[in-house]
Amino acid sequence: MEISSKLVKELRDKTGAPMMDCKKALEKAIGDLEKALDYLREHGMAKASEKAGRMTREGLIYCYIHPGEKLGVLLEINCETDFVARTDDFRCLAKDVAMQVAATNPLAIKREEILANLLEKEKEIYKAQALQEGKPEKILEKIVQGKLEKFFQESCLLEQPFIKDEDRTVKQRIDETIAKLGENITVKRLVRFRLGE
C-alpha cells in the first residue's frame, strides 16, 4: 500500500516522532492512523527500555508555581546531554511532571524509595481492615498485596495515572519522550511546597 506524505505528516504532527518512523508505522498498520499510533507507542516503549541503564548527568531544575502562588514544585529531571536538556520537548516533560507532583503530592518517585516501616504499617492496616470485613484468613495475603499495589499507584510518581491522560502512567509519559529524544531521562528528586505547611 502506498502511504501518502499527507498521512505521514499528520502522524508526525500528532506524535512528534521522526518522519521515517511515522512512515514505517503507517506501513505496518496498512494506513490505519490509530493502529500506527499504537505501533509508535509500543515501539517507543521498547526504545525507552533499551536506554534505561544509560547515565543521566545533564538536565535541569524545573520550578513550577501553581496559579494563586500558594503551591510550588522544584524538580530535578536529568538526561544524557545538555543539548537535549535545552529542547522544548524536554522542558515540556519537566513541566508535565512538575504539574503532576503539584496535583498528586507523591510520597516517592518509585516504589523502592518508600520506607520499609511505612510499608509494614500499611500492610498491618490492610490486614486489619480485611479481618474486620470478615475475609477468610487464606486470602488475606492476596487482599493485602492488591491494596499495596493500589497504594504504590497512588503514592509513587512513576506509577501514577498521568493527570493529562489517565490511560497512561507518568512513566509511560517519560518513556515516550525518551523514545522521541533518543536519550535516557530520569526524575532525580522533587520537593512540593504548600503555603502554611
MODELLER restraints for C-alpha pairs under 7 A, 6 or more apart:
rsr = mdl.restraints
at = mdl.atoms
rsr.add(forms.Gaussian(group=physical.xy_distance, feature=features.Distance(at['CA:1:A'], at['CA:30:A']), mean=6.65, stdev=0.5))
rsr.add(forms.Gaussian(group=physical.xy_distance, feature=features.Distance(at['CA:3:A'], at['CA:27:A']), mean=6.85, stdev=0.5))
rsr.add(forms.Gaussian(group=physical.xy_distance, feature=features.Distance(at['CA:3:A'], at['CA:31:A']), mean=6.46, stdev=0.5))
rsr.add(forms.Gaussian(group=physical.xy_distance, feature=features.Distance(at['CA:8:A'], at['CA:19:A']), mean=6.77, stdev=0.5))
rsr.add(forms.Gaussian(group=physical.xy_distance, feature=features.Distance(at['CA:8:A'], at['CA:22:A']), mean=5.79, stdev=0.5))
rsr.add(forms.Gaussian(group=physical.xy_distance, feature=features.Distance(at['CA:8:A'], at['CA:23:A']), mean=5.63, stdev=0.5))
rsr.add(forms.Gaussian(group=physical.xy_distance, feature=features.Distance(at['CA:11:A'], at['CA:22:A']), mean=6.22, stdev=0.5))
rsr.add(forms.Gaussian(group=physical.xy_distance, feature=features.Distance(at['CA:12:A'], at['CA:18:A']), mean=6.79, stdev=0.5))
rsr.add(forms.Gaussian(group=physical.xy_distance, feature=features.Distance(at['CA:12:A'], at['CA:19:A']), mean=6.32, stdev=0.5))
rsr.add(forms.Gaussian(group=physical.xy_distance, feature=features.Distance(at['CA:12:A'], at['CA:22:A']), mean=6.18, stdev=0.5))
rsr.add(forms.Gaussian(group=physical.xy_distance, feature=features.Distance(at['CA:17:A'], at['CA:180:A']), mean=5.84, stdev=0.5))
rsr.add(forms.Gaussian(group=physical.xy_distance, feature=features.Distance(at['CA:25:A'], at['CA:36:A']), mean=4.87, stdev=0.5))
rsr.add(forms.Gaussian(group=physical.xy_distance, feature=features.Distance(at['CA:25:A'], at['CA:39:A']), mean=6.02, stdev=0.5))
rsr.add(forms.Gaussian(group=physical.xy_distance, feature=features.Distance(at['CA:25:A'], at['CA:40:A']), mean=6.33, stdev=0.5))
rsr.add(forms.Gaussian(group=physical.xy_distance, feature=features.Distance(at['CA:26:A'], at['CA:32:A']), mean=6.54, stdev=0.5))
rsr.add(forms.Gaussian(group=physical.xy_distance, feature=features.Distance(at['CA:26:A'], at['CA:33:A']), mean=6.75, stdev=0.5))
rsr.add(forms.Gaussian(group=physical.xy_distance, feature=features.Distance(at['CA:26:A'], at['CA:36:A']), mean=5.10, stdev=0.5))
rsr.add(forms.Gaussian(group=physical.xy_distance, feature=features.Distance(at['CA:29:A'], at['CA:35:A']), mean=5.46, stdev=0.5))
rsr.add(forms.Gaussian(group=physical.xy_distance, feature=features.Distance(at['CA:29:A'], at['CA:36:A']), mean=5.29, stdev=0.5))
rsr.add(forms.Gaussian(group=physical.xy_distance, feature=features.Distance(at['CA:44:A'], at['CA:176:A']), mean=5.81, stdev=0.5))
rsr.add(forms.Gaussian(group=physical.xy_distance, feature=features.Distance(at['CA:44:A'], at['CA:179:A']), mean=4.77, stdev=0.5))
rsr.add(forms.Gaussian(group=physical.xy_distance, feature=features.Distance(at['CA:45:A'], at['CA:175:A']), mean=5.92, stdev=0.5))
rsr.add(forms.Gaussian(group=physical.xy_distance, feature=features.Distance(at['CA:45:A'], at['CA:176:A']), mean=6.61, stdev=0.5))
rsr.add(forms.Gaussian(group=physical.xy_distance, feature=features.Distance(at['CA:45:A'], at['CA:179:A']), mean=6.92, stdev=0.5))
rsr.add(forms.Gaussian(group=physical.xy_distance, feature=features.Distance(at['CA:47:A'], at['CA:179:A']), mean=5.51, stdev=0.5))
rsr.add(forms.Gaussian(group=physical.xy_distance, feature=features.Distance(at['CA:48:A'], at['CA:175:A']), mean=5.29, stdev=0.5))
rsr.add(forms.Gaussian(group=physical.xy_distance, feature=features.Distance(at['CA:48:A'], at['CA:178:A']), mean=5.49, stdev=0.5))
rsr.add(forms.Gaussian(group=physical.xy_distance, feature=features.Distance(at['CA:48:A'], at['CA:179:A']), mean=5.32, stdev=0.5))
rsr.add(forms.Gaussian(group=physical.xy_distance, feature=features.Distance(at['CA:51:A'], at['CA:183:A']), mean=6.61, stdev=0.5))
rsr.add(forms.Gaussian(group=physical.xy_distance, feature=features.Distance(at['CA:51:A'], at['CA:184:A']), mean=5.26, stdev=0.5))
rsr.add(forms.Gaussian(group=physical.xy_distance, feature=features.Distance(at['CA:52:A'], at['CA:184:A']), mean=5.82, stdev=0.5))
rsr.add(forms.Gaussian(group=physical.xy_distance, feature=features.Distance(at['CA:54:A'], at['CA:184:A']), mean=6.16, stdev=0.5))
rsr.add(forms.Gaussian(group=physical.xy_distance, feature=features.Distance(at['CA:55:A'], at['CA:80:A']), mean=6.32, stdev=0.5))
rsr.add(forms.Gaussian(group=physical.xy_distance, feature=features.Distance(at['CA:56:A'], at['CA:78:A']), mean=5.42, stdev=0.5))
rsr.add(forms.Gaussian(group=physical.xy_distance, feature=features.Distance(at['CA:56:A'], at['CA:79:A']), mean=4.58, stdev=0.5))
rsr.add(forms.Gaussian(group=physical.xy_distance, feature=features.Distance(at['CA:56:A'], at['CA:80:A']), mean=4.42, stdev=0.5))
rsr.add(forms.Gaussian(group=physical.xy_distance, feature=features.Distance(at['CA:56:A'], at['CA:184:A']), mean=6.63, stdev=0.5))
rsr.add(forms.Gaussian(group=physical.xy_distance, feature=features.Distance(at['CA:56:A'], at['CA:185:A']), mean=6.59, stdev=0.5))
rsr.add(forms.Gaussian(group=physical.xy_distance, feature=features.Distance(at['CA:56:A'], at['CA:186:A']), mean=6.97, stdev=0.5))
rsr.add(forms.Gaussian(group=physical.xy_distance, feature=features.Distance(at['CA:57:A'], at['CA:78:A']), mean=6.17, stdev=0.5))
rsr.add(forms.Gaussian(group=physical.xy_distance, feature=features.Distance(at['CA:57:A'], at['CA:79:A']), mean=6.32, stdev=0.5))
rsr.add(forms.Gaussian(group=physical.xy_distance, feature=features.Distance(at['CA:57:A'], at['CA:80:A']), mean=5.82, stdev=0.5))
rsr.add(forms.Gaussian(group=physical.xy_distance, feature=features.Distance(at['CA:58:A'], at['CA:78:A']), mean=5.39, stdev=0.5))
rsr.add(forms.Gaussian(group=physical.xy_distance, feature=features.Distance(at['CA:58:A'], at['CA:79:A']), mean=5.20, stdev=0.5))
rsr.add(forms.Gaussian(group=physical.xy_distance, feature=features.Distance(at['CA:58:A'], at['CA:80:A']), mean=5.51, stdev=0.5))
rsr.add(forms.Gaussian(group=physical.xy_distance, feature=features.Distance(at['CA:58:A'], at['CA:81:A']), mean=5.41, stdev=0.5))
rsr.add(forms.Gaussian(group=physical.xy_distance, feature=features.Distance(at['CA:58:A'], at['CA:82:A']), mean=5.56, stdev=0.5))
rsr.add(forms.Gaussian(group=physical.xy_distance, feature=features.Distance(at['CA:58:A'], at['CA:85:A']), mean=6.85, stdev=0.5))
rsr.add(forms.Gaussian(group=physical.xy_distance, feature=features.Distance(at['CA:59:A'], at['CA:77:A']), mean=5.71, stdev=0.5))
rsr.add(forms.Gaussian(group=physical.xy_distance, feature=features.Distance(at['CA:59:A'], at['CA:78:A']), mean=4.07, stdev=0.5))
rsr.add(forms.Gaussian(group=physical.xy_distance, feature=features.Distance(at['CA:59:A'], at['CA:79:A']), mean=5.12, stdev=0.5))
rsr.add(forms.Gaussian(group=physical.xy_distance, feature=features.Distance(at['CA:59:A'], at['CA:82:A']), mean=6.44, stdev=0.5))
rsr.add(forms.Gaussian(group=physical.xy_distance, feature=features.Distance(at['CA:59:A'], at['CA:85:A']), mean=4.81, stdev=0.5))
rsr.add(forms.Gaussian(group=physical.xy_distance, feature=features.Distance(at['CA:60:A'], at['CA:76:A']), mean=5.91, stdev=0.5))
rsr.add(forms.Gaussian(group=physical.xy_distance, feature=features.Distance(at['CA:60:A'], at['CA:77:A']), mean=5.78, stdev=0.5))
rsr.add(forms.Gaussian(group=physical.xy_distance, feature=features.Distance(at['CA:60:A'], at['CA:78:A']), mean=6.47, stdev=0.5))
rsr.add(forms.Gaussian(group=physical.xy_distance, feature=features.Distance(at['CA:60:A'], at['CA:85:A']), mean=6.60, stdev=0.5))
rsr.add(forms.Gaussian(group=physical.xy_distance, feature=features.Distance(at['CA:61:A'], at['CA:74:A']), mean=6.78, stdev=0.5))
rsr.add(forms.Gaussian(group=physical.xy_distance, feature=features.Distance(at['CA:61:A'], at['CA:75:A']), mean=5.50, stdev=0.5))
rsr.add(forms.Gaussian(group=physical.xy_distance, feature=features.Distance(at['CA:61:A'], at['CA:76:A']), mean=4.50, stdev=0.5))
rsr.add(forms.Gaussian(group=physical.xy_distance, feature=features.Distance(at['CA:61:A'], at['CA:77:A']), mean=6.52, stdev=0.5))
rsr.add(forms.Gaussian(group=physical.xy_distance, feature=features.Distance(at['CA:62:A'], at['CA:74:A']), mean=5.78, stdev=0.5))
rsr.add(forms.Gaussian(group=physical.xy_distance, feature=features.Distance(at['CA:62:A'], at['CA:75:A']), mean=5.10, stdev=0.5))
rsr.add(forms.Gaussian(group=physical.xy_distance, feature=features.Distance(at['CA:62:A'], at['CA:76:A']), mean=6.34, stdev=0.5))
rsr.add(forms.Gaussian(group=physical.xy_distance, feature=features.Distance(at['CA:62:A'], at['CA:94:A']), mean=6.43, stdev=0.5))
rsr.add(forms.Gaussian(group=physical.xy_distance, feature=features.Distance(at['CA:63:A'], at['CA:73:A']), mean=5.81, stdev=0.5))
rsr.add(forms.Gaussian(group=physical.xy_distance, feature=features.Distance(at['CA:63:A'], at['CA:74:A']), mean=4.75, stdev=0.5))
rsr.add(forms.Gaussian(group=physical.xy_distance, feature=features.Distance(at['CA:63:A'], at['CA:75:A']), mean=6.50, stdev=0.5))
rsr.add(forms.Gaussian(group=physical.xy_distance, feature=features.Distance(at['CA:64:A'], at['CA:72:A']), mean=5.52, stdev=0.5))
rsr.add(forms.Gaussian(group=physical.xy_distance, feature=features.Distance(at['CA:64:A'], at['CA:73:A']), mean=5.11, stdev=0.5))
rsr.add(forms.Gaussian(group=physical.xy_distance, feature=features.Distance(at['CA:64:A'], at['CA:74:A']), mean=6.58, stdev=0.5))
rsr.add(forms.Gaussian(group=physical.xy_distance, feature=features.Distance(at['CA:64:A'], at['CA:98:A']), mean=6.14, stdev=0.5))
rsr.add(forms.Gaussian(group=physical.xy_distance, feature=features.Distance(at['CA:65:A'], at['CA:71:A']), mean=6.03, stdev=0.5))
rsr.add(forms.Gaussian(group=physical.xy_distance, feature=features.Distance(at['CA:65:A'], at['CA:72:A']), mean=4.28, stdev=0.5))
rsr.add(forms.Gaussian(group=physical.xy_distance, feature=features.Distance(at['CA:65:A'], at['CA:73:A']), mean=6.49, stdev=0.5))
rsr.add(forms.Gaussian(group=physical.xy_distance, feature=features.Distance(at['CA:66:A'], at['CA:72:A']), mean=5.86, stdev=0.5))
rsr.add(forms.Gaussian(group=physical.xy_distance, feature=features.Distance(at['CA:70:A'], at['CA:194:A']), mean=5.81, stdev=0.5))
rsr.add(forms.Gaussian(group=physical.xy_distance, feature=features.Distance(at['CA:70:A'], at['CA:195:A']), mean=5.07, stdev=0.5))
rsr.add(forms.Gaussian(group=physical.xy_distance, feature=features.Distance(at['CA:71:A'], at['CA:193:A']), mean=5.66, stdev=0.5))
rsr.add(forms.Gaussian(group=physical.xy_distance, feature=features.Distance(at['CA:71:A'], at['CA:194:A']), mean=4.48, stdev=0.5))
rsr.add(forms.Gaussian(group=physical.xy_distance, feature=features.Distance(at['CA:71:A'], at['CA:195:A']), mean=6.29, stdev=0.5))
rsr.add(forms.Gaussian(group=physical.xy_distance, feature=features.Distance(at['CA:72:A'], at['CA:102:A']), mean=6.73, stdev=0.5))
rsr.add(forms.Gaussian(group=physical.xy_distance, feature=features.Distance(at['CA:72:A'], at['CA:192:A']), mean=5.89, stdev=0.5))
rsr.add(forms.Gaussian(group=physical.xy_distance, feature=features.Distance(at['CA:72:A'], at['CA:193:A']), mean=5.14, stdev=0.5))
rsr.add(forms.Gaussian(group=physical.xy_distance, feature=features.Distance(at['CA:72:A'], at['CA:194:A']), mean=6.53, stdev=0.5))
rsr.add(forms.Gaussian(group=physical.xy_distance, feature=features.Distance(at['CA:73:A'], at['CA:98:A']), mean=6.07, stdev=0.5))
rsr.add(forms.Gaussian(group=physical.xy_distance, feature=features.Distance(at['CA:73:A'], at['CA:102:A']), mean=6.26, stdev=0.5))
rsr.add(forms.Gaussian(group=physical.xy_distance, feature=features.Distance(at['CA:73:A'], at['CA:191:A']), mean=5.70, stdev=0.5))
rsr.add(forms.Gaussian(group=physical.xy_distance, feature=features.Distance(at['CA:73:A'], at['CA:192:A']), mean=4.48, stdev=0.5))
rsr.add(forms.Gaussian(group=physical.xy_distance, feature=features.Distance(at['CA:73:A'], at['CA:193:A']), mean=6.13, stdev=0.5))
rsr.add(forms.Gaussian(group=physical.xy_distance, feature=features.Distance(at['CA:74:A'], at['CA:190:A']), mean=5.64, stdev=0.5))
rsr.add(forms.Gaussian(group=physical.xy_distance, feature=features.Distance(at['CA:74:A'], at['CA:191:A']), mean=5.30, stdev=0.5))
rsr.add(forms.Gaussian(group=physical.xy_distance, feature=features.Distance(at['CA:74:A'], at['CA:192:A']), mean=6.59, stdev=0.5))
rsr.add(forms.Gaussian(group=physical.xy_distance, feature=features.Distance(at['CA:75:A'], at['CA:98:A']), mean=6.40, stdev=0.5))
rsr.add(forms.Gaussian(group=physical.xy_distance, feature=features.Distance(at['CA:75:A'], at['CA:189:A']), mean=6.00, stdev=0.5))
rsr.add(forms.Gaussian(group=physical.xy_distance, feature=features.Distance(at['CA:75:A'], at['CA:190:A']), mean=4.40, stdev=0.5))
rsr.add(forms.Gaussian(group=physical.xy_distance, feature=features.Distance(at['CA:75:A'], at['CA:191:A']), mean=6.57, stdev=0.5))
rsr.add(forms.Gaussian(group=physical.xy_distance, feature=features.Distance(at['CA:76:A'], at['CA:187:A']), mean=6.20, stdev=0.5))
rsr.add(forms.Gaussian(group=physical.xy_distance, feature=features.Distance(at['CA:76:A'], at['CA:188:A']), mean=5.44, stdev=0.5))
rsr.add(forms.Gaussian(group=physical.xy_distance, feature=features.Distance(at['CA:76:A'], at['CA:189:A']), mean=5.32, stdev=0.5))
rsr.add(forms.Gaussian(group=physical.xy_distance, feature=features.Distance(at['CA:76:A'], at['CA:190:A']), mean=6.26, stdev=0.5))
rsr.add(forms.Gaussian(group=physical.xy_distance, feature=features.Distance(at['CA:77:A'], at['CA:94:A']), mean=6.68, stdev=0.5))
rsr.add(forms.Gaussian(group=physical.xy_distance, feature=features.Distance(at['CA:77:A'], at['CA:186:A']), mean=5.84, stdev=0.5))
rsr.add(forms.Gaussian(group=physical.xy_distance, feature=features.Distance(at['CA:77:A'], at['CA:187:A']), mean=4.46, stdev=0.5))
rsr.add(forms.Gaussian(group=physical.xy_distance, feature=features.Distance(at['CA:77:A'], at['CA:188:A']), mean=5.66, stdev=0.5))
rsr.add(forms.Gaussian(group=physical.xy_distance, feature=features.Distance(at['CA:78:A'], at['CA:185:A']), mean=5.52, stdev=0.5))
rsr.add(forms.Gaussian(group=physical.xy_distance, feature=features.Distance(at['CA:78:A'], at['CA:186:A']), mean=5.20, stdev=0.5))
rsr.add(forms.Gaussian(group=physical.xy_distance, feature=features.Distance(at['CA:78:A'], at['CA:187:A']), mean=6.23, stdev=0.5))
rsr.add(forms.Gaussian(group=physical.xy_distance, feature=features.Distance(at['CA:78:A'], at['CA:188:A']), mean=6.70, stdev=0.5))
rsr.add(forms.Gaussian(group=physical.xy_distance, feature=features.Distance(at['CA:79:A'], at['CA:85:A']), mean=6.54, stdev=0.5))
rsr.add(forms.Gaussian(group=physical.xy_distance, feature=features.Distance(at['CA:79:A'], at['CA:183:A']), mean=6.48, stdev=0.5))
rsr.add(forms.Gaussian(group=physical.xy_distance, feature=features.Distance(at['CA:79:A'], at['CA:184:A']), mean=5.72, stdev=0.5))
rsr.add(forms.Gaussian(group=physical.xy_distance, feature=features.Distance(at['CA:79:A'], at['CA:185:A']), mean=4.51, stdev=0.5))
rsr.add(forms.Gaussian(group=physical.xy_distance, feature=features.Distance(at['CA:79:A'], at['CA:186:A']), mean=6.58, stdev=0.5))
rsr.add(forms.Gaussian(group=physical.xy_distance, feature=features.Distance(at['CA:80:A'], at['CA:183:A']), mean=6.04, stdev=0.5))
rsr.add(forms.Gaussian(group=physical.xy_distance, feature=features.Distance(at['CA:80:A'], at['CA:184:A']), mean=6.33, stdev=0.5))
rsr.add(forms.Gaussian(group=physical.xy_distance, feature=features.Distance(at['CA:84:A'], at['CA:90:A']), mean=6.66, stdev=0.5))
rsr.add(forms.Gaussian(group=physical.xy_distance, feature=features.Distance(at['CA:100:A'], at['CA:163:A']), mean=6.23, stdev=0.5))
rsr.add(forms.Gaussian(group=physical.xy_distance, feature=features.Distance(at['CA:102:A'], at['CA:192:A']), mean=6.57, stdev=0.5))
rsr.add(forms.Gaussian(group=physical.xy_distance, feature=features.Distance(at['CA:105:A'], at['CA:192:A']), mean=6.97, stdev=0.5))
rsr.add(forms.Gaussian(group=physical.xy_distance, feature=features.Distance(at['CA:106:A'], at['CA:155:A']), mean=4.78, stdev=0.5))
rsr.add(forms.Gaussian(group=physical.xy_distance, feature=features.Distance(at['CA:106:A'], at['CA:156:A']), mean=5.58, stdev=0.5))
rsr.add(forms.Gaussian(group=physical.xy_distance, feature=features.Distance(at['CA:106:A'], at['CA:157:A']), mean=5.52, stdev=0.5))
rsr.add(forms.Gaussian(group=physical.xy_distance, feature=features.Distance(at['CA:107:A'], at['CA:155:A']), mean=5.20, stdev=0.5))
rsr.add(forms.Gaussian(group=physical.xy_distance, feature=features.Distance(at['CA:107:A'], at['CA:156:A']), mean=6.15, stdev=0.5))
rsr.add(forms.Gaussian(group=physical.xy_distance, feature=features.Distance(at['CA:108:A'], at['CA:114:A']), mean=6.18, stdev=0.5))
rsr.add(forms.Gaussian(group=physical.xy_distance, feature=features.Distance(at['CA:108:A'], at['CA:155:A']), mean=6.55, stdev=0.5))
rsr.add(forms.Gaussian(group=physical.xy_distance, feature=features.Distance(at['CA:108:A'], at['CA:156:A']), mean=5.01, stdev=0.5))
rsr.add(forms.Gaussian(group=physical.xy_distance, feature=features.Distance(at['CA:108:A'], at['CA:157:A']), mean=6.28, stdev=0.5))
rsr.add(forms.Gaussian(group=physical.xy_distance, feature=features.Distance(at['CA:109:A'], at['CA:156:A']), mean=5.21, stdev=0.5))
rsr.add(forms.Gaussian(group=physical.xy_distance, feature=features.Distance(at['CA:109:A'], at['CA:157:A']), mean=4.69, stdev=0.5))
rsr.add(forms.Gaussian(group=physical.xy_distance, feature=features.Distance(at['CA:109:A'], at['CA:158:A']), mean=5.97, stdev=0.5))
rsr.add(forms.Gaussian(group=physical.xy_distance, feature=features.Distance(at['CA:110:A'], at['CA:156:A']), mean=5.07, stdev=0.5))
rsr.add(forms.Gaussian(group=physical.xy_distance, feature=features.Distance(at['CA:110:A'], at['CA:157:A']), mean=6.35, stdev=0.5))
rsr.add(forms.Gaussian(group=physical.xy_distance, feature=features.Distance(at['CA:110:A'], at['CA:158:A']), mean=5.93, stdev=0.5))
rsr.add(forms.Gaussian(group=physical.xy_distance, feature=features.Distance(at['CA:111:A'], at['CA:152:A']), mean=6.28, stdev=0.5))
rsr.add(forms.Gaussian(group=physical.xy_distance, feature=features.Distance(at['CA:111:A'], at['CA:156:A']), mean=5.84, stdev=0.5))
rsr.add(forms.Gaussian(group=physical.xy_distance, feature=features.Distance(at['CA:123:A'], at['CA:144:A']), mean=6.14, stdev=0.5))
rsr.add(forms.Gaussian(group=physical.xy_distance, feature=features.Distance(at['CA:126:A'], at['CA:144:A']), mean=5.62, stdev=0.5))
rsr.add(forms.Gaussian(group=physical.xy_distance, feature=features.Distance(at['CA:126:A'], at['CA:147:A']), mean=7.00, stdev=0.5))
rsr.add(forms.Gaussian(group=physical.xy_distance, feature=features.Distance(at['CA:127:A'], at['CA:140:A']), mean=6.50, stdev=0.5))
rsr.add(forms.Gaussian(group=physical.xy_distance, feature=features.Distance(at['CA:127:A'], at['CA:144:A']), mean=6.11, stdev=0.5))
rsr.add(forms.Gaussian(group=physical.xy_distance, feature=features.Distance(at['CA:130:A'], at['CA:140:A']), mean=6.80, stdev=0.5))
rsr.add(forms.Gaussian(group=physical.xy_distance, feature=features.Distance(at['CA:152:A'], at['CA:159:A']), mean=6.87, stdev=0.5))
rsr.add(forms.Gaussian(group=physical.xy_distance, feature=features.Distance(at['CA:153:A'], at['CA:159:A']), mean=4.85, stdev=0.5))
rsr.add(forms.Gaussian(group=physical.xy_distance, feature=features.Distance(at['CA:153:A'], at['CA:160:A']), mean=4.93, stdev=0.5))
rsr.add(forms.Gaussian(group=physical.xy_distance, feature=features.Distance(at['CA:154:A'], at['CA:160:A']), mean=5.64, stdev=0.5))
rsr.add(forms.Gaussian(group=physical.xy_distance, feature=features.Distance(at['CA:157:A'], at['CA:170:A']), mean=6.73, stdev=0.5))
rsr.add(forms.Gaussian(group=physical.xy_distance, feature=features.Distance(at['CA:158:A'], at['CA:169:A']), mean=6.68, stdev=0.5))
rsr.add(forms.Gaussian(group=physical.xy_distance, feature=features.Distance(at['CA:158:A'], at['CA:170:A']), mean=4.94, stdev=0.5))
rsr.add(forms.Gaussian(group=physical.xy_distance, feature=features.Distance(at['CA:158:A'], at['CA:171:A']), mean=4.66, stdev=0.5))
rsr.add(forms.Gaussian(group=physical.xy_distance, feature=features.Distance(at['CA:159:A'], at['CA:169:A']), mean=5.69, stdev=0.5))
rsr.add(forms.Gaussian(group=physical.xy_distance, feature=features.Distance(at['CA:159:A'], at['CA:170:A']), mean=6.26, stdev=0.5))
rsr.add(forms.Gaussian(group=physical.xy_distance, feature=features.Distance(at['CA:159:A'], at['CA:171:A']), mean=6.44, stdev=0.5))
rsr.add(forms.Gaussian(group=physical.xy_distance, feature=features.Distance(at['CA:160:A'], at['CA:169:A']), mean=5.43, stdev=0.5))
rsr.add(forms.Gaussian(group=physical.xy_distance, feature=features.Distance(at['CA:160:A'], at['CA:170:A']), mean=5.94, stdev=0.5))
rsr.add(forms.Gaussian(group=physical.xy_distance, feature=features.Distance(at['CA:161:A'], at['CA:167:A']), mean=6.79, stdev=0.5))
rsr.add(forms.Gaussian(group=physical.xy_distance, feature=features.Distance(at['CA:161:A'], at['CA:168:A']), mean=5.79, stdev=0.5))
rsr.add(forms.Gaussian(group=physical.xy_distance, feature=features.Distance(at['CA:161:A'], at['CA:169:A']), mean=4.30, stdev=0.5))
rsr.add(forms.Gaussian(group=physical.xy_distance, feature=features.Distance(at['CA:161:A'], at['CA:170:A']), mean=6.18, stdev=0.5))
rsr.add(forms.Gaussian(group=physical.xy_distance, feature=features.Distance(at['CA:162:A'], at['CA:168:A']), mean=5.74, stdev=0.5))
rsr.add(forms.Gaussian(group=physical.xy_distance, feature=features.Distance(at['CA:162:A'], at['CA:169:A']), mean=4.89, stdev=0.5))
rsr.add(forms.Gaussian(group=physical.xy_distance, feature=features.Distance(at['CA:162:A'], at['CA:170:A']), mean=4.87, stdev=0.5))
rsr.add(forms.Gaussian(group=physical.xy_distance, feature=features.Distance(at['CA:178:A'], at['CA:184:A']), mean=5.64, stdev=0.5))
rsr.add(forms.Gaussian(group=physical.xy_distance, feature=features.Distance(at['CA:178:A'], at['CA:185:A']), mean=6.20, stdev=0.5))
